[in-house]
């Protein structure tokens, strides 16, 4: 089972446009695993993305990302 916590609005556009350092992606099964966000090295404040469509030439894969 996979889930995410995002403390802001997340848009389905494959761009890092939301969130904070509190965001995380987690799995509950078969074992609890948490993948937390980390500070943006370019000074940005966008930590997560959602992409449900295959976008030709996009560097982001389909799904949730951080």
mmCIF file of the N, C-alpha and C atoms, coordinates in Angstrom:
data_MODEL
# 
_entry.id   MODEL 
# 
loop_
_atom_site.group_PDB 
_atom_site.id 
_atom_site.type_symbol 
_atom_site.label_atom_id 
_atom_site.label_alt_id 
_atom_site.label_comp_id 
_atom_site.label_asym_id 
_atom_site.label_entity_id 
_atom_site.label_seq_id 
_atom_site.pdbx_PDB_ins_code 
_atom_site.Cartn_x 
_atom_site.Cartn_y 
_atom_site.Cartn_z 
_atom_site.occupancy 
_atom_site.B_iso_or_equiv 
_atom_site.pdbx_formal_charge 
_atom_site.auth_seq_id 
_atom_site.auth_comp_id 
_atom_site.auth_asym_id 
_atom_site.auth_atom_id 
_atom_site.pdbx_PDB_model_num 
ATOM 1   N N  . UNK A 1 1  ? 0.844  -1.168 0.000   1.00 0.00 ? 1  UNK A N  1 
ATOM 2   C CA . UNK A 1 1  ? 0.000  0.000  0.000   1.00 0.00 ? 1  UNK A CA 1 
ATOM 3   C C  . UNK A 1 1  ? 0.895  1.238  0.000   1.00 0.00 ? 1  UNK A C  1 
ATOM 4   N N  . UNK A 1 2  ? 0.615  2.170  -0.907  1.00 0.00 ? 2  UNK A N  1 
ATOM 5   C CA . UNK A 1 2  ? 1.424  3.371  -1.068  1.00 0.00 ? 2  UNK A CA 1 
ATOM 6   C C  . UNK A 1 2  ? 0.567  4.601  -0.818  1.00 0.00 ? 2  UNK A C  1 
ATOM 7   N N  . UNK A 1 3  ? 1.135  5.621  -0.221  1.00 0.00 ? 3  UNK A N  1 
ATOM 8   C CA . UNK A 1 3  ? 0.418  6.864  0.029   1.00 0.00 ? 3  UNK A CA 1 
ATOM 9   C C  . UNK A 1 3  ? 1.369  8.029  0.104   1.00 0.00 ? 3  UNK A C  1 
ATOM 10  N N  . UNK A 1 4  ? 0.800  9.209  0.253   1.00 0.00 ? 4  UNK A N  1 
ATOM 11  C CA . UNK A 1 4  ? 1.639  10.392 0.424   1.00 0.00 ? 4  UNK A CA 1 
ATOM 12  C C  . UNK A 1 4  ? 0.959  11.377 1.352   1.00 0.00 ? 4  UNK A C  1 
ATOM 13  N N  . UNK A 1 5  ? 1.755  12.211 1.977   1.00 0.00 ? 5  UNK A N  1 
ATOM 14  C CA . UNK A 1 5  ? 1.261  13.338 2.750   1.00 0.00 ? 5  UNK A CA 1 
ATOM 15  C C  . UNK A 1 5  ? 1.807  14.586 2.090   1.00 0.00 ? 5  UNK A C  1 
ATOM 16  N N  . UNK A 1 6  ? 0.919  15.498 1.740   1.00 0.00 ? 6  UNK A N  1 
ATOM 17  C CA . UNK A 1 6  ? 1.307  16.771 1.135   1.00 0.00 ? 6  UNK A CA 1 
ATOM 18  C C  . UNK A 1 6  ? 0.533  17.858 1.863   1.00 0.00 ? 6  UNK A C  1 
ATOM 19  N N  . UNK A 1 7  ? 1.215  18.820 2.444   1.00 0.00 ? 7  UNK A N  1 
ATOM 20  C CA . UNK A 1 7  ? 0.527  19.832 3.238   1.00 0.00 ? 7  UNK A CA 1 
ATOM 21  C C  . UNK A 1 7  ? 0.056  21.039 2.419   1.00 0.00 ? 7  UNK A C  1 
ATOM 22  N N  . UNK A 1 8  ? -0.044 20.878 1.116   1.00 0.00 ? 8  UNK A N  1 
ATOM 23  C CA . UNK A 1 8  ? -0.571 21.926 0.252   1.00 0.00 ? 8  UNK A CA 1 
ATOM 24  C C  . UNK A 1 8  ? -1.277 21.306 -0.933  1.00 0.00 ? 8  UNK A C  1 
ATOM 25  N N  . UNK A 1 9  ? -1.836 22.138 -1.786  1.00 0.00 ? 9  UNK A N  1 
ATOM 26  C CA . UNK A 1 9  ? -2.508 21.644 -2.987  1.00 0.00 ? 9  UNK A CA 1 
ATOM 27  C C  . UNK A 1 9  ? -1.479 21.030 -3.931  1.00 0.00 ? 9  UNK A C  1 
ATOM 28  N N  . UNK A 1 10 ? -1.821 19.901 -4.508  1.00 0.00 ? 10 UNK A N  1 
ATOM 29  C CA . UNK A 1 10 ? -0.934 19.282 -5.481  1.00 0.00 ? 10 UNK A CA 1 
ATOM 30  C C  . UNK A 1 10 ? -1.688 19.195 -6.805  1.00 0.00 ? 10 UNK A C  1 
ATOM 31  N N  . UNK A 1 11 ? -1.039 19.628 -7.881  1.00 0.00 ? 11 UNK A N  1 
ATOM 32  C CA . UNK A 1 11 ? -1.656 19.677 -9.196  1.00 0.00 ? 11 UNK A CA 1 
ATOM 33  C C  . UNK A 1 11 ? -1.088 18.563 -10.066 1.00 0.00 ? 11 UNK A C  1 
ATOM 34  N N  . UNK A 1 12 ? -1.932 18.003 -10.907 1.00 0.00 ? 12 UNK A N  1 
ATOM 35  C CA . UNK A 1 12 ? -1.530 16.919 -11.804 1.00 0.00 ? 12 UNK A CA 1 
ATOM 36  C C  . UNK A 1 12 ? -0.920 17.522 -13.069 1.00 0.00 ? 12 UNK A C  1 
ATOM 37  N N  . UNK A 1 13 ? 0.370  17.900 -12.983 1.00 0.00 ? 13 UNK A N  1 
ATOM 38  C CA . UNK A 1 13 ? 1.008  18.519 -14.149 1.00 0.00 ? 13 UNK A CA 1 
ATOM 39  C C  . UNK A 1 13 ? 2.503  18.212 -14.247 1.00 0.00 ? 13 UNK A C  1 
ATOM 40  N N  . UNK A 1 14 ? 2.998  17.282 -13.475 1.00 0.00 ? 14 UNK A N  1 
ATOM 41  C CA . UNK A 1 14 ? 4.410  16.868 -13.528 1.00 0.00 ? 14 UNK A CA 1 
ATOM 42  C C  . UNK A 1 14 ? 5.374  18.024 -13.301 1.00 0.00 ? 14 UNK A C  1 
ATOM 43  N N  . UNK A 1 15 ? 5.002  18.951 -12.442 1.00 0.00 ? 15 UNK A N  1 
ATOM 44  C CA . UNK A 1 15 ? 5.902  20.036 -12.056 1.00 0.00 ? 15 UNK A CA 1 
ATOM 45  C C  . UNK A 1 15 ? 5.974  20.087 -10.538 1.00 0.00 ? 15 UNK A C  1 
ATOM 46  N N  . UNK A 1 16 ? 7.137  20.382 -10.036 1.00 0.00 ? 16 UNK A N  1 
ATOM 47  C CA . UNK A 1 16 ? 7.306  20.559 -8.597  1.00 0.00 ? 16 UNK A CA 1 
ATOM 48  C C  . UNK A 1 16 ? 6.698  21.901 -8.229  1.00 0.00 ? 16 UNK A C  1 
ATOM 49  N N  . UNK A 1 17 ? 5.447  21.894 -7.763  1.00 0.00 ? 17 UNK A N  1 
ATOM 50  C CA . UNK A 1 17 ? 4.764  23.156 -7.483  1.00 0.00 ? 17 UNK A CA 1 
ATOM 51  C C  . UNK A 1 17 ? 4.137  23.230 -6.103  1.00 0.00 ? 17 UNK A C  1 
ATOM 52  N N  . UNK A 1 18 ? 4.427  22.320 -5.237  1.00 0.00 ? 18 UNK A N  1 
ATOM 53  C CA . UNK A 1 18 ? 3.738  22.386 -3.950  1.00 0.00 ? 18 UNK A CA 1 
ATOM 54  C C  . UNK A 1 18 ? 4.559  21.731 -2.858  1.00 0.00 ? 18 UNK A C  1 
ATOM 55  N N  . UNK A 1 19 ? 4.060  21.914 -1.646  1.00 0.00 ? 19 UNK A N  1 
ATOM 56  C CA . UNK A 1 19 ? 4.602  21.186 -0.520  1.00 0.00 ? 19 UNK A CA 1 
ATOM 57  C C  . UNK A 1 19 ? 5.595  21.928 0.340   1.00 0.00 ? 19 UNK A C  1 
ATOM 58  N N  . UNK A 1 20 ? 6.164  21.167 1.246   1.00 0.00 ? 20 UNK A N  1 
ATOM 59  C CA . UNK A 1 20 ? 7.150  21.682 2.183   1.00 0.00 ? 20 UNK A CA 1 
ATOM 60  C C  . UNK A 1 20 ? 8.025  20.521 2.643   1.00 0.00 ? 20 UNK A C  1 
ATOM 61  N N  . UNK A 1 21 ? 8.893  20.783 3.554   1.00 0.00 ? 21 UNK A N  1 
ATOM 62  C CA . UNK A 1 21 ? 9.743  19.718 4.103   1.00 0.00 ? 21 UNK A CA 1 
ATOM 63  C C  . UNK A 1 21 ? 8.944  18.700 4.910   1.00 0.00 ? 21 UNK A C  1 
ATOM 64  N N  . UNK A 1 22 ? 7.653  18.979 5.171   1.00 0.00 ? 22 UNK A N  1 
ATOM 65  C CA . UNK A 1 22 ? 6.801  18.028 5.885   1.00 0.00 ? 22 UNK A CA 1 
ATOM 66  C C  . UNK A 1 22 ? 6.244  16.951 4.968   1.00 0.00 ? 22 UNK A C  1 
ATOM 67  N N  . UNK A 1 23 ? 6.350  17.100 3.663   1.00 0.00 ? 23 UNK A N  1 
ATOM 68  C CA . UNK A 1 23 ? 5.822  16.123 2.712   1.00 0.00 ? 23 UNK A CA 1 
ATOM 69  C C  . UNK A 1 23 ? 6.573  14.805 2.813   1.00 0.00 ? 23 UNK A C  1 
ATOM 70  N N  . UNK A 1 24 ? 5.869  13.719 2.495   1.00 0.00 ? 24 UNK A N  1 
ATOM 71  C CA . UNK A 1 24 ? 6.527  12.422 2.419   1.00 0.00 ? 24 UNK A CA 1 
ATOM 72  C C  . UNK A 1 24 ? 5.697  11.463 1.574   1.00 0.00 ? 24 UNK A C  1 
ATOM 73  N N  . UNK A 1 25 ? 6.356  10.465 1.043   1.00 0.00 ? 25 UNK A N  1 
ATOM 74  C CA . UNK A 1 25 ? 5.722  9.337  0.374   1.00 0.00 ? 25 UNK A CA 1 
ATOM 75  C C  . UNK A 1 25 ? 5.998  8.132  1.259   1.00 0.00 ? 25 UNK A C  1 
ATOM 76  N N  . UNK A 1 26 ? 4.982  7.276  1.437   1.00 0.00 ? 26 UNK A N  1 
ATOM 77  C CA . UNK A 1 26 ? 5.178  6.151  2.349   1.00 0.00 ? 26 UNK A CA 1 
ATOM 78  C C  . UNK A 1 26 ? 4.527  4.892  1.803   1.00 0.00 ? 26 UNK A C  1 
ATOM 79  N N  . UNK A 1 27 ? 5.004  3.760  2.286   1.00 0.00 ? 27 UNK A N  1 
ATOM 80  C CA . UNK A 1 27 ? 4.351  2.477  2.025   1.00 0.00 ? 27 UNK A CA 1 
ATOM 81  C C  . UNK A 1 27 ? 4.049  1.837  3.372   1.00 0.00 ? 27 UNK A C  1 
ATOM 82  N N  . UNK A 1 28 ? 2.937  1.131  3.424   1.00 0.00 ? 28 UNK A N  1 
ATOM 83  C CA . UNK A 1 28 ? 2.546  0.450  4.667   1.00 0.00 ? 28 UNK A CA 1 
ATOM 84  C C  . UNK A 1 28 ? 2.729  -1.054 4.582   1.00 0.00 ? 28 UNK A C  1 
ATOM 85  N N  . UNK A 1 29 ? 2.775  -1.565 3.358   1.00 0.00 ? 29 UNK A N  1 
ATOM 86  C CA . UNK A 1 29 ? 2.877  -3.003 3.170   1.00 0.00 ? 29 UNK A CA 1 
ATOM 87  C C  . UNK A 1 29 ? 3.830  -3.288 2.031   1.00 0.00 ? 29 UNK A C  1 
ATOM 88  N N  . UNK A 1 30 ? 4.719  -4.193 2.141   1.00 0.00 ? 30 UNK A N  1 
ATOM 89  C CA . UNK A 1 30 ? 4.847  -5.225 3.157   1.00 0.00 ? 30 UNK A CA 1 
ATOM 90  C C  . UNK A 1 30 ? 5.561  -4.739 4.416   1.00 0.00 ? 30 UNK A C  1 
ATOM 91  N N  . UNK A 1 31 ? 6.174  -3.553 4.354   1.00 0.00 ? 31 UNK A N  1 
ATOM 92  C CA . UNK A 1 31 ? 6.818  -2.985 5.542   1.00 0.00 ? 31 UNK A CA 1 
ATOM 93  C C  . UNK A 1 31 ? 6.656  -1.469 5.505   1.00 0.00 ? 31 UNK A C  1 
ATOM 94  N N  . UNK A 1 32 ? 6.643  -0.851 6.671   1.00 0.00 ? 32 UNK A N  1 
ATOM 95  C CA . UNK A 1 32 ? 6.548  0.601  6.748   1.00 0.00 ? 32 UNK A CA 1 
ATOM 96  C C  . UNK A 1 32 ? 7.846  1.215  6.238   1.00 0.00 ? 32 UNK A C  1 
ATOM 97  N N  . UNK A 1 33 ? 7.717  2.085  5.249   1.00 0.00 ? 33 UNK A N  1 
ATOM 98  C CA . UNK A 1 33 ? 8.873  2.769  4.690   1.00 0.00 ? 33 UNK A CA 1 
ATOM 99  C C  . UNK A 1 33 ? 8.450  4.203  4.386   1.00 0.00 ? 33 UNK A C  1 
ATOM 100 N N  . UNK A 1 34 ? 9.223  5.197  4.834   1.00 0.00 ? 34 UNK A N  1 
ATOM 101 C CA . UNK A 1 34 ? 8.896  6.605  4.628   1.00 0.00 ? 34 UNK A CA 1 
ATOM 102 C C  . UNK A 1 34 ? 10.022 7.265  3.859   1.00 0.00 ? 34 UNK A C  1 
ATOM 103 N N  . UNK A 1 35 ? 9.668  7.973  2.790   1.00 0.00 ? 35 UNK A N  1 
ATOM 104 C CA . UNK A 1 35 ? 10.635 8.712  1.985   1.00 0.00 ? 35 UNK A CA 1 
ATOM 105 C C  . UNK A 1 35 ? 10.311 10.196 2.123   1.00 0.00 ? 35 UNK A C  1 
ATOM 106 N N  . UNK A 1 36 ? 11.153 10.912 2.829   1.00 0.00 ? 36 UNK A N  1 
ATOM 107 C CA . UNK A 1 36 ? 10.901 12.329 3.123   1.00 0.00 ? 36 UNK A CA 1 
ATOM 108 C C  . UNK A 1 36 ? 11.523 13.234 2.069   1.00 0.00 ? 36 UNK A C  1 
ATOM 109 N N  . UNK A 1 37 ? 11.019 14.462 2.001   1.00 0.00 ? 37 UNK A N  1 
ATOM 110 C CA . UNK A 1 37 ? 11.594 15.459 1.108   1.00 0.00 ? 37 UNK A CA 1 
ATOM 111 C C  . UNK A 1 37 ? 12.876 16.011 1.725   1.00 0.00 ? 37 UNK A C  1 
ATOM 112 N N  . UNK A 1 38 ? 13.616 16.746 0.931   1.00 0.00 ? 38 UNK A N  1 
ATOM 113 C CA . UNK A 1 38 ? 14.865 17.337 1.397   1.00 0.00 ? 38 UNK A CA 1 
ATOM 114 C C  . UNK A 1 38 ? 14.968 18.743 0.817   1.00 0.00 ? 38 UNK A C  1 
ATOM 115 N N  . UNK A 1 39 ? 15.782 19.607 1.418   1.00 0.00 ? 39 UNK A N  1 
ATOM 116 C CA . UNK A 1 39 ? 15.891 20.988 0.949   1.00 0.00 ? 39 UNK A CA 1 
ATOM 117 C C  . UNK A 1 39 ? 16.331 21.051 -0.514  1.00 0.00 ? 39 UNK A C  1 
ATOM 118 N N  . UNK A 1 40 ? 15.723 21.942 -1.261  1.00 0.00 ? 40 UNK A N  1 
ATOM 119 C CA . UNK A 1 40 ? 16.062 22.170 -2.660  1.00 0.00 ? 40 UNK A CA 1 
ATOM 120 C C  . UNK A 1 40 ? 17.404 22.882 -2.726  1.00 0.00 ? 40 UNK A C  1 
ATOM 121 N N  . UNK A 1 41 ? 18.358 22.320 -3.434  1.00 0.00 ? 41 UNK A N  1 
ATOM 122 C CA . UNK A 1 41 ? 19.703 22.906 -3.496  1.00 0.00 ? 41 UNK A CA 1 
ATOM 123 C C  . UNK A 1 41 ? 19.747 24.202 -4.291  1.00 0.00 ? 41 UNK A C  1 
ATOM 124 N N  . UNK A 1 42 ? 18.699 24.471 -5.088  1.00 0.00 ? 42 UNK A N  1 
ATOM 125 C CA . UNK A 1 42 ? 18.642 25.719 -5.860  1.00 0.00 ? 42 UNK A CA 1 
ATOM 126 C C  . UNK A 1 42 ? 17.871 26.808 -5.129  1.00 0.00 ? 42 UNK A C  1 
ATOM 127 N N  . UNK A 1 43 ? 17.486 26.555 -3.891  1.00 0.00 ? 43 UNK A N  1 
ATOM 128 C CA . UNK A 1 43 ? 16.789 27.546 -3.092  1.00 0.00 ? 43 UNK A CA 1 
ATOM 129 C C  . UNK A 1 43 ? 15.290 27.574 -3.304  1.00 0.00 ? 43 UNK A C  1 
ATOM 130 N N  . UNK A 1 44 ? 14.744 26.642 -4.095  1.00 0.00 ? 44 UNK A N  1 
ATOM 131 C CA . UNK A 1 44 ? 13.307 26.600 -4.345  1.00 0.00 ? 44 UNK A CA 1 
ATOM 132 C C  . UNK A 1 44 ? 12.531 26.087 -3.152  1.00 0.00 ? 44 UNK A C  1 
ATOM 133 N N  . UNK A 1 45 ? 11.223 26.244 -3.204  1.00 0.00 ? 45 UNK A N  1 
ATOM 134 C CA . UNK A 1 45 ? 10.362 25.801 -2.115  1.00 0.00 ? 45 UNK A CA 1 
ATOM 135 C C  . UNK A 1 45 ? 9.309  24.812 -2.608  1.00 0.00 ? 45 UNK A C  1 
ATOM 136 N N  . UNK A 1 46 ? 9.576  24.109 -3.697  1.00 0.00 ? 46 UNK A N  1 
ATOM 137 C CA . UNK A 1 46 ? 8.645  23.136 -4.253  1.00 0.00 ? 46 UNK A CA 1 
ATOM 138 C C  . UNK A 1 46 ? 9.226  21.740 -4.055  1.00 0.00 ? 46 UNK A C  1 
ATOM 139 N N  . UNK A 1 47 ? 8.450  20.879 -3.438  1.00 0.00 ? 47 UNK A N  1 
ATOM 140 C CA . UNK A 1 47 ? 8.999  19.600 -2.990  1.00 0.00 ? 47 UNK A CA 1 
ATOM 141 C C  . UNK A 1 47 ? 8.341  18.365 -3.573  1.00 0.00 ? 47 UNK A C  1 
ATOM 142 N N  . UNK A 1 48 ? 7.188  18.485 -4.223  1.00 0.00 ? 48 UNK A N  1 
ATOM 143 C CA . UNK A 1 48 ? 6.515  17.281 -4.707  1.00 0.00 ? 48 UNK A CA 1 
ATOM 144 C C  . UNK A 1 48 ? 5.800  17.535 -6.030  1.00 0.00 ? 48 UNK A C  1 
ATOM 145 N N  . UNK A 1 49 ? 5.517  16.427 -6.740  1.00 0.00 ? 49 UNK A N  1 
ATOM 146 C CA . UNK A 1 49 ? 4.768  16.526 -7.983  1.00 0.00 ? 49 UNK A CA 1 
ATOM 147 C C  . UNK A 1 49 ? 3.858  15.322 -8.150  1.00 0.00 ? 49 UNK A C  1 
ATOM 148 N N  . UNK A 1 50 ? 2.856  15.495 -9.004  1.00 0.00 ? 50 UNK A N  1 
ATOM 149 C CA . UNK A 1 50 ? 1.962  14.412 -9.368  1.00 0.00 ? 50 UNK A CA 1 
ATOM 150 C C  . UNK A 1 50 ? 1.834  14.413 -10.883 1.00 0.00 ? 50 UNK A C  1 
ATOM 151 N N  . UNK A 1 51 ? 2.000  13.253 -11.485 1.00 0.00 ? 51 UNK A N  1 
ATOM 152 C CA . UNK A 1 51 ? 1.862  13.116 -12.924 1.00 0.00 ? 51 UNK A CA 1 
ATOM 153 C C  . UNK A 1 51 ? 1.122  11.815 -13.202 1.00 0.00 ? 51 UNK A C  1 
ATOM 154 N N  . UNK A 1 52 ? -0.116 11.910 -13.710 1.00 0.00 ? 52 UNK A N  1 
ATOM 155 C CA . UNK A 1 52 ? -0.882 10.709 -14.027 1.00 0.00 ? 52 UNK A CA 1 
ATOM 156 C C  . UNK A 1 52 ? -0.914 10.426 -15.523 1.00 0.00 ? 52 UNK A C  1 
ATOM 157 N N  . UNK A 1 53 ? -0.271 11.280 -16.315 1.00 0.00 ? 53 UNK A N  1 
ATOM 158 C CA . UNK A 1 53 ? -0.255 11.104 -17.767 1.00 0.00 ? 53 UNK A CA 1 
ATOM 159 C C  . UNK A 1 53 ? 1.171  10.943 -18.264 1.00 0.00 ? 53 UNK A C  1 
ATOM 160 N N  . UNK A 1 54 ? 1.333  10.159 -19.312 1.00 0.00 ? 54 UNK A N  1 
ATOM 161 C CA . UNK A 1 54 ? 2.634  10.029 -19.954 1.00 0.00 ? 54 UNK A CA 1 
ATOM 162 C C  . UNK A 1 54 ? 2.834  11.267 -20.828 1.00 0.00 ? 54 UNK A C  1 
ATOM 163 N N  . UNK A 1 55 ? 3.839  12.063 -20.524 1.00 0.00 ? 55 UNK A N  1 
ATOM 164 C CA . UNK A 1 55 ? 4.108  13.299 -21.251 1.00 0.00 ? 55 UNK A CA 1 
ATOM 165 C C  . UNK A 1 55 ? 5.383  13.100 -22.062 1.00 0.00 ? 55 UNK A C  1 
ATOM 166 N N  . UNK A 1 56 ? 5.245  13.188 -23.360 1.00 0.00 ? 56 UNK A N  1 
ATOM 167 C CA . UNK A 1 56 ? 6.380  12.980 -24.263 1.00 0.00 ? 56 UNK A CA 1 
ATOM 168 C C  . UNK A 1 56 ? 7.508  13.956 -23.945 1.00 0.00 ? 56 UNK A C  1 
ATOM 169 N N  . UNK A 1 57 ? 8.709  13.437 -23.740 1.00 0.00 ? 57 UNK A N  1 
ATOM 170 C CA . UNK A 1 57 ? 9.880  14.260 -23.476 1.00 0.00 ? 57 UNK A CA 1 
ATOM 171 C C  . UNK A 1 57 ? 10.013 14.748 -22.040 1.00 0.00 ? 57 UNK A C  1 
ATOM 172 N N  . UNK A 1 58 ? 9.083  14.390 -21.148 1.00 0.00 ? 58 UNK A N  1 
ATOM 173 C CA . UNK A 1 58 ? 9.151  14.846 -19.761 1.00 0.00 ? 58 UNK A CA 1 
ATOM 174 C C  . UNK A 1 58 ? 10.236 14.074 -19.008 1.00 0.00 ? 58 UNK A C  1 
ATOM 175 N N  . UNK A 1 59 ? 10.946 14.765 -18.148 1.00 0.00 ? 59 UNK A N  1 
ATOM 176 C CA . UNK A 1 59 ? 11.956 14.097 -17.325 1.00 0.00 ? 59 UNK A CA 1 
ATOM 177 C C  . UNK A 1 59 ? 11.330 13.399 -16.125 1.00 0.00 ? 59 UNK A C  1 
ATOM 178 N N  . UNK A 1 60 ? 10.050 13.662 -15.837 1.00 0.00 ? 60 UNK A N  1 
ATOM 179 C CA . UNK A 1 60 ? 9.381  13.076 -14.679 1.00 0.00 ? 60 UNK A CA 1 
ATOM 180 C C  . UNK A 1 60 ? 8.568  11.865 -15.108 1.00 0.00 ? 60 UNK A C  1 
ATOM 181 N N  . UNK A 1 61 ? 8.661  10.804 -14.328 1.00 0.00 ? 61 UNK A N  1 
ATOM 182 C CA . UNK A 1 61 ? 7.905  9.596  -14.590 1.00 0.00 ? 61 UNK A CA 1 
ATOM 183 C C  . UNK A 1 61 ? 6.461  9.773  -14.132 1.00 0.00 ? 61 UNK A C  1 
ATOM 184 N N  . UNK A 1 62 ? 5.605  8.883  -14.563 1.00 0.00 ? 62 UNK A N  1 
ATOM 185 C CA . UNK A 1 62 ? 4.217  8.896  -14.101 1.00 0.00 ? 62 UNK A CA 1 
ATOM 186 C C  . UNK A 1 62 ? 4.184  8.522  -12.622 1.00 0.00 ? 62 UNK A C  1 
ATOM 187 N N  . UNK A 1 63 ? 3.321  9.193  -11.864 1.00 0.00 ? 63 UNK A N  1 
ATOM 188 C CA . UNK A 1 63 ? 3.140  8.871  -10.453 1.00 0.00 ? 63 UNK A CA 1 
ATOM 189 C C  . UNK A 1 63 ? 3.423  10.051 -9.554  1.00 0.00 ? 63 UNK A C  1 
ATOM 190 N N  . UNK A 1 64 ? 3.681  9.743  -8.299  1.00 0.00 ? 64 UNK A N  1 
ATOM 191 C CA . UNK A 1 64 ? 4.041  10.743 -7.288  1.00 0.00 ? 64 UNK A CA 1 
ATOM 192 C C  . UNK A 1 64 ? 5.548  10.860 -7.245  1.00 0.00 ? 64 UNK A C  1 
ATOM 193 N N  . UNK A 1 65 ? 6.043  12.053 -7.044  1.00 0.00 ? 65 UNK A N  1 
ATOM 194 C CA . UNK A 1 65 ? 7.479  12.228 -6.922  1.00 0.00 ? 65 UNK A CA 1 
ATOM 195 C C  . UNK A 1 65 ? 7.811  13.262 -5.869  1.00 0.00 ? 65 UNK A C  1 
ATOM 196 N N  . UNK A 1 66 ? 9.022  13.194 -5.409  1.00 0.00 ? 66 UNK A N  1 
ATOM 197 C CA . UNK A 1 66 ? 9.492  14.170 -4.426  1.00 0.00 ? 66 UNK A CA 1 
ATOM 198 C C  . UNK A 1 66 ? 10.891 14.571 -4.769  1.00 0.00 ? 66 UNK A C  1 
# 
